[in-house]
Every structure is written in C-alpha cells, then in structure tokens.
C-alpha cells in the first residue's frame, strides 16, 4: 500500500510460506497481472495451485472460500489455453474439472459462467446447451454480468431453450448496465435485440426489469 513493492512481496511470500491462502492468492494475482513485477504465468499458476490443493475441501462458508474459488477459476483459465514454454498445456478435461469444482462446491458465479460456456460446443464435456442455460441462470442471478448477457441473448433468440424475448431483453438490459466500457460485445448484443424487439416485448422487458430490481432489494 505504501508503494514499496519489494517489501510488500517479501511480506506476502513469508505469509504464503506459513500457509496463508489469502497471501498465496494475492501473489498469484500479482504474477498473473504483472502488478509491480514481471508477469510470470507459471509462478501465478503455482501459487493458485497451492491454494486449490490445500483448501479444496474447505466449506464454502469458510473465510478464505472466495480466494479458493477464485484460484480454481484462475487454474481453469490457464488450462483453457495453456502456458507457453511450460509444462502447463491446454487441457479441456482439467479446465472443466477446475470450473466445475468452483461452480458446484463453492457456488462461484465466475466459475458457473465459465463452465456454462463449455457446454454448447461440448468442449471437454458432453454437449448440452440446456446445461449451459442452467449454469448461466445461476450465475446471472448472482450478478455475473457476462452470464446475464449470454443468458439474455439465448432467451431472446430462443437458442437451445424456448424463446422468452421479454425476459431475455431484461437480462441484456441488466448486463449492459453492469458491464464496463471494455465489454462492447454486451452492448452490441443489447442493441441488436432492441432493434428487432416488438413494442410489446420492450414493454414487457421493462416490467420484468422492475420485478428483478424489486427482488434484489
């Protein structure tokens, strides 16, 4: 916090060696993002692996559970493409295992979103678009805006599920309002839906949105 990266990392490494999951996770993030150090995905992978290996059986109610779940998600993303010039290769089965564990055992919305994306194409998993919709729904209700966008698009278009245009448009509205400026694809999905939606569908979407917002209060 004081801007002394070297001392900060030394302190985190000391805590990590004592088995502190938060310190191990933080070091993983630092090396994954190159935050004050040279980016090193393999070191990040190793720190995330330590968190996952030591705390896989923790309760989702445990204080460190959010670090554990996030570590599993990070590992899943590494298995998605592998790490160049390292022993960590792309492995769809391991990717699914990481996402599935965090999604099921920890209820992590980012993991649920990532797992959902594997189902439509059957990448490392049996092809099942309806399972994709199920996991997207779980993540969307927890505020994961990328899941909200994909679920909204799926419902609006009637892809793999029965068409629910108003509900789909509602989820696209929610996702658009939550997404950051770098998520142009979400706004594009929303704009494309609005252009073809009927007046009745837009009106019903506003009613659905009001219900959704009331349910969150």
Secondary structure, DSSP 8 states (H G I E B T S, - for coil): --S-HHHHHHHHHHHHHTT-HHHHHHHHHHHHHTSSS---HHHHHHHHHHHHHHHTTS-TTSTTHHHHHHHHHHHHHHHHH--TTSS----HHHHHHHHHHHHHHS--HHHHHHHHHHHTTTSSS---HHHHHHHHHHHHHTT-HHHHHHHHHHHHHTSSS---HHHHHHHHHHHHHHS-TT-HHHHHHHHHHHHH--HHHHHHHHHHHHHHHHHH-
